[in-house]
């Protein structure tokens, strides 16, 4: 059973950095692809970044490419999102998700998302 819990959110000034973590307390973390999403008030949920089970293949949304880095440590059952050069438009609740391969490859790869964390709030002040 996958149970995801995000941490690391908070208040940061524009231009600052944060690192989010997502821990899976279940035994199958390394079996799943993982992703980070966010949702701001009044907006649709946005896919930010994905990583395959091994960490070899990653992809990023255009809004965070070059600023955010997704990584994972399968030995620690933990997913990370390093966020740099944050701006007020990055304010949202950030979620991690676990999924399985759907289609495509490399930066065009897509997944079906099966499990979700509760989210962590990130607020960027100007």
N, C-alpha and C positions, 0 to 999 in steps of 0.2 A: 504494500500500500504506500502510495506517495503522499507525504504530508509536507507541504512547503511553508516556510516562514521567512519573510523578508525582514531585514533590519538595515540600519545605517542611514535612514532618511533624517531630515532635519531642516533647519533654516540656514541658508548660506547667502552671502552677498554675491552679486553679479561678478562674474570672472573667477569665482571660486571653484572648488572641487569637492566631490563627495564620492565615497565608494559604498555601493549597496552590496549586501550579501543576501543570499537565499539558501537556507539550509533545508535539506530533505532528511527527515528523521526516519524514513523508511529504508529498506535494504536494496532498493533497485535503482538508485540515482544514476549510476553509470549506464543504465540501459536506455535512458531517454535523452532525446534532444531537449535543449532548454532554451527559453526565450525570456526577454524582458519586454514588458509593455508599460504604457502609462495612459492615464485618463485624466484630463483636466475637466473642471466643471463645465457642463454644457457642450462638451466635445466628445467625439467618438474615441473609443480605445484605439491606441496607436501602437503598432509593432515597432520596437526600437532596434532590437538585435536578436540574433539567434546563434546557437552554437550546437554542433552535432555531438554525439555521445563521447567521442574521443577528444573533442576540442580542436580537431584539425580544421574543420570547416566553420567559418563564421560569416555572417551577413549583417548589414546595417541598413536602417532606414536613412533616407536622404537628410532628414532633419538633424541627425546625430552623427553622421559619418565624419570621421576625423576628430571628433570630440569625445565620444564614448567608446569604451573598450569592454567587450564581453569576454569572460574567461571562466574556467571551471577547474576545480580540484576534486577529482573523483575519489581520492583517498579520504577527503574530508566531507564528502557529500555536499559540496558547497559550490554555488554559482556566484559570480561577481559581476558587477557593472561599475567600472571606473568612469566617472563623469568629470570632465574638465571644461573650463571656459563656460560655465553655466550662465544662463541668462533668464530673465523673468518668464520667458515663454516655456521654460523647462519646468515650471511649477505644475505639479500634478501628483496624483497617487501612482506609485510605481509598483508593478506586479511582476512576479516571476511565474513561469508556467513550464510544465513538462509535457512533452509531446513525442510523436512518432513521425517518421518520414512520410511525406505525401507525394512530392514530385520535384523535378528539377535537380540542379547540381550547383555546386560552388555558390556564388553570390545570388543565384536564382533559385536556390533550394527553398522549398516550402514544407511546412509541417502541419499536422493536425494536433491541436492542443487539447490535452485530456485533464490536466490537473492544474490548479491555480492556488497561489498564496493569497493571504488576506490583504496585502498591500502595505506600503510604507509611504508616508507623505514627504514630498520634497518641495520646499518653498524657497524660491530665489528672490531676494529683495534687490531692488534697483539702487 
